[in-house]
Amino acid sequence: LLAGGDGAARTPRESFGGFAMTFDDYQAIVHLHASYAAAVDSGNWDLWPEFFTTDAVYRLTPRENHERGFPLATLAFDSQAMLRDRVYGIKETLYHDPYYQRHVTGAPVVRNAEWDRWHCETNYAVFRTKLSERTEVFNVGRYLDVIVRTPLGLKFARRECIYDSEMIPNSIIYPI
């Protein structure tokens, strides 16, 4: 599904701000989202930073703060190097009960397209399963992404995870 900034549905070859978006572009965006979810669900944390540009921004923010324009985020990283530091923390220093997570994402909605840059919104739900416990809904919200084409393929230049609930678990260890 493609939508313009005005919310109007568009066909895959229609122009956004003067730039055309092809079906192949959209398929690459869908593939990026699916690959991201598979990587973070696999527990191979070293894969996570590779989905981002070197100067990427990753933020996990409550919906209320986002809608009011408040800058406070639950997690905020402003480079791929900071994401790698988080991976080190997950693997080497953070103590927590192990759990599995599973991402379910909707189809990305392209809100704006520029030359080799797309602004997308995608709903997500993350389920968490602790050993010997029932699976629970862990985090639900939407991604607000800026995706760019690089020589290595599409990458996130910005990923904002806007979660709906004001109540979250006492710790969020793994990437959303």
C-alpha positions in Angstrom: 0.0 0.0 0.0 1.3 3.4 -0.9 0.0 6.7 0.4 1.0 10.2 -0.2 1.5 12.8 2.6 -2.2 13.7 2.0 -3.2 10.1 2.8 -4.4 9.5 -0.8 -3.8 6.0 -2.2 -1.3 5.9 -5.1 -0.3 3.3 -7.6 3.3 2.0 -7.4 4.5 4.2 -10.3 2.9 7.4 -9.2 5.1 10.3 -8.2 5.8 11.5 -4.6 7.2 15.0 -4.6 8.3 14.6 -8.2 10.1 11.3 -7.8 8.7 8.0 -9.0 8.6 4.9 -6.9 8.8 1.6 -8.6 7.4 -1.8 -7.6 11.0 -3.0 -7.1 11.6 -0.1 -4.7 8.6 -1.1 -2.7 9.6 -4.8 -2.7 13.0 -3.8 -1.4 11.4 -1.9 1.4 9.2 -4.9 2.4 12.3 -7.1 2.2 14.2 -4.8 4.5 11.4 -4.9 7.1 11.1 -8.7 6.9 14.9 -9.2 7.1 15.1 -6.8 10.1 12.4 -8.7 12.0 14.0 -12.1 11.2 17.4 -10.8 12.4 16.2 -9.5 15.7 14.0 -12.5 16.3 17.0 -14.8 15.7 19.0 -13.6 18.6 22.0 -12.9 16.5 22.4 -9.4 17.8 25.5 -8.6 15.7 23.1 -8.4 12.6 21.0 -5.6 14.1 23.4 -2.6 13.6 24.0 -3.6 10.0 20.5 -2.6 9.0 21.4 1.1 9.8 23.5 3.8 8.2 26.6 4.9 10.2 24.8 8.1 11.3 21.4 6.5 11.9 19.0 7.4 14.6 17.1 4.7 16.5 14.6 5.8 19.2 12.0 3.9 21.3 9.4 6.5 22.3 6.0 6.3 24.1 3.2 7.5 21.8 2.2 10.2 24.2 5.7 11.8 24.1 5.8 11.5 20.3 2.4 13.1 19.8 3.1 16.0 22.2 6.5 16.6 20.6 8.4 15.7 23.8 12.0 14.6 23.2 12.1 12.0 26.0 12.7 8.5 24.6 12.9 5.2 26.5 16.0 4.3 24.4 17.8 6.7 22.0 20.9 6.0 19.9 22.3 8.3 17.3 24.8 6.2 15.4 25.5 2.7 14.3 28.4 2.7 16.8 25.9 3.3 19.6 23.9 0.3 18.3 27.0 -1.8 18.4 27.6 -0.7 22.0 24.0 -1.8 22.8 24.8 -5.2 21.2 27.8 -5.5 23.4 25.7 -4.8 26.4 23.1 -7.3 25.5 25.7 -10.1 25.0 28.2 -9.3 27.7 27.0 -7.1 30.5 23.2 -7.1 30.9 21.8 -9.6 33.3 18.2 -10.7 32.7 16.0 -13.7 32.4 16.4 -15.0 28.8 13.4 -14.7 26.5 12.5 -15.1 22.9 10.8 -12.4 20.9 8.8 -12.5 17.7 8.0 -9.5 15.5 4.8 -9.3 13.5 4.8 -6.3 11.1 2.2 -4.9 8.8 2.8 -3.8 5.2 4.9 -0.6 5.1 2.9 2.5 4.1 5.1 4.9 2.1 4.3 8.4 3.2 6.9 10.3 1.1 9.4 9.3 -1.5 12.4 11.3 -2.6 15.3 10.3 -4.8 16.7 7.1 -3.0 14.9 8.0 0.3 11.6 6.9 1.6 9.5 7.8 4.6 7.5 4.9 5.8 5.1 3.9 8.6 4.6 0.3 9.6 2.6 -1.2 12.4 4.3 -3.8 14.6 3.6 -6.2 17.5 6.3 -7.9 19.4 5.5 -11.0 21.4 7.8 -12.3 24.2 8.2 -15.9 25.4 10.1 -16.6 28.6 11.3 -20.1 29.2 8.5 -22.2 30.8 6.0 -19.3 30.6 3.2 -18.4 28.3 3.8 -16.0 25.4 2.7 -12.5 26.0 2.2 -9.3 24.0 5.3 -7.4 24.8 5.2 -4.2 22.8 2.8 -2.8 20.1 3.1 0.3 18.1 4.4 1.7 14.8 7.7 2.3 13.1 8.4 5.7 11.6 11.3 5.0 9.2 13.5 7.0 6.9 15.0 4.4 4.5 17.9 5.3 2.2 19.6 3.5 -0.7 23.3 2.8 -0.1 25.9 0.9 -2.1 25.2 -2.0 0.3 21.4 -1.9 -0.3 18.6 -0.2 1.6 19.3 0.8 5.2 17.5 2.7 7.9 18.7 6.3 8.3 16.1 6.7 11.1 13.9 4.3 12.9 11.5 5.6 15.5 9.6 2.9 17.4 6.5 4.6 18.7 4.9 2.3 21.2 1.2 2.6 22.2 1.1 1.7 25.9 2.2 3.9 28.7 2.9 0.8 30.7 6.0 -1.2 29.6 8.0 -3.9 31.3 10.6 -2.8 33.7 13.3 -3.4 31.1 13.5 -3.6 27.4 16.7 -5.5 26.6 16.4 -6.5 22.9 15.7 -4.3 19.9 12.1 -3.6 19.0 
